[in-house]
């Protein structure tokens, strides 16, 4: 009798385990199907247009092209050249980011819609004074001049 009870409990546990694993597998599959197409990597404008997926595009602001901010639509438009040299109009449905004109690189995240890349986010990468050779020399000279003017420790 005890053996029959043990075997029935063991088979019930196996069914619960199988159902639990099937539920986890189903949930994981749903996550991959629903979010996999929305997560895009770094691409150029041509790849983003071809795939239609959300993408991050790295490039530079085309200063020779016009920029415009439409207050009524709260949309900032500008032209950007990706790392492959493709020029593309970009629309960002927010005001122009701070330090946009000083940016050495711009990363836009969004999707291609027709002949315009619609950006959900813009990351502006400004030059750092610590990466600039001039800034490093100034920092070094100020450190060396400060070190020579400080008094020597007394013994």
Buried (B, 14 or more C-beta within 10 A) or exposed (E): EEEEEEEEEEEEEEEEEEEEEEEEEEEEEEEEEEEEEEEBEEBBBBBBBEBEBBBBBBBBBBEEEEBEBEEEEEBBBBBBBBEEEBEBBBBBBEEBBEEBEEBEBBBBBBBBEEEBBBBEEBBBBEEEEEEEEEEEEEEEEEEEEEEEEEEEEEE
